């Protein structure tokens, strides 16, 4: 499955977070979201806090890349899958 994660060091505030999208096996406590036929995303509860209240997975057809964002912040640009 496709995993979206916030990786933190230090105090755990959002300024210390790095964001990652990668293929991974689901874990017991993951939240599962179906985003397309035959494609699901998993996110652990700790990472989900960084993306609330919503997370948008956007595709740029000209570049062939994805981005993670919400209405006020872009977490990652140009993700190649």
Backbone torsions as a table, in degrees:
resi	resn	phi	psi	omega
1	UNK	NA	162.4	177.4
2	UNK	-86.6	122.8	-178.9
3	UNK	-105.2	133.4	172.4
4	UNK	-111.0	128.8	-175.6
5	UNK	-141.4	149.1	169.4
6	UNK	-107.9	122.1	-178.3
7	UNK	-107.9	122.5	-174.3
8	UNK	-119.2	152.1	171.8
9	UNK	-135.4	157.6	178.1
10	UNK	76.7	-131.7	-172.4
11	UNK	-76.7	-14.6	-179.0
12	UNK	84.9	8.0	177.3
13	UNK	-74.6	161.3	-172.9
14	UNK	-62.0	-24.9	178.4
15	UNK	-68.0	-20.6	-179.8
16	UNK	-95.9	1.9	-174.8
17	UNK	-88.7	140.7	169.1
18	UNK	-114.3	145.4	-175.5
19	UNK	-112.7	143.3	-174.8
20	UNK	-139.0	143.5	172.4
21	UNK	-128.0	125.0	-176.2
22	UNK	-157.7	161.0	175.1
23	UNK	-79.7	136.1	-175.6
24	UNK	-158.9	166.0	174.1
25	UNK	-85.8	142.8	178.9
26	UNK	-67.8	148.5	177.1
27	UNK	-109.1	164.1	-173.6
28	UNK	-57.5	-40.6	-175.0
29	UNK	-92.6	3.1	-178.2
30	UNK	-65.2	149.0	168.3
31	UNK	-93.0	137.4	-178.3
32	UNK	-110.4	134.3	177.6
33	UNK	-131.5	125.2	175.7
34	UNK	-87.2	119.8	-177.6
35	UNK	-106.6	-15.5	176.8
36	UNK	-162.5	166.9	176.5
37	UNK	-59.3	127.4	179.1
38	UNK	67.6	18.3	176.2
39	UNK	-139.2	118.2	177.2
40	UNK	-120.0	153.5	176.8
41	UNK	-116.0	140.8	174.0
42	UNK	-119.3	149.7	178.2
43	UNK	-148.4	136.4	179.1
44	UNK	-79.3	155.0	-176.5
45	UNK	-57.9	-36.5	179.4
46	UNK	-65.8	-40.3	178.4
47	UNK	-70.6	-34.4	-177.1
48	UNK	-59.5	-31.7	179.4
49	UNK	-59.0	-32.2	-178.1
50	UNK	-74.9	-21.7	-174.9
51	UNK	-102.7	-2.2	-177.1
52	UNK	-73.1	152.3	9.5
53	UNK	-86.0	-11.2	177.7
54	UNK	-150.1	159.3	176.6
55	UNK	-132.1	130.6	179.8
56	UNK	-111.4	126.9	172.9
57	UNK	-103.0	112.6	-173.6
58	UNK	-111.9	146.7	179.0
59	UNK	-116.4	132.7	175.6
60	UNK	-105.5	102.7	-176.2
61	UNK	-64.8	-28.3	179.3
62	UNK	-67.0	-38.0	-179.9
63	UNK	-96.2	-18.3	-176.4
64	UNK	70.7	31.3	-177.6
65	UNK	-124.7	161.8	176.3
66	UNK	-109.8	160.9	171.9
67	UNK	-139.7	154.0	175.1
68	UNK	-110.9	128.8	-178.5
69	UNK	-158.8	170.1	165.3
70	UNK	-130.0	-167.3	-175.3
71	UNK	-67.9	-20.5	-175.3
72	UNK	-119.2	-4.8	-174.7
73	UNK	-151.5	143.7	171.0
74	UNK	-104.0	120.2	-178.1
75	UNK	-83.6	-47.6	179.9
76	UNK	-143.8	138.3	173.6
77	UNK	-112.4	157.9	172.0
78	UNK	52.3	60.4	173.7
79	UNK	-89.2	124.0	176.2
80	UNK	-100.1	127.0	177.8
81	UNK	-119.2	NA	NA
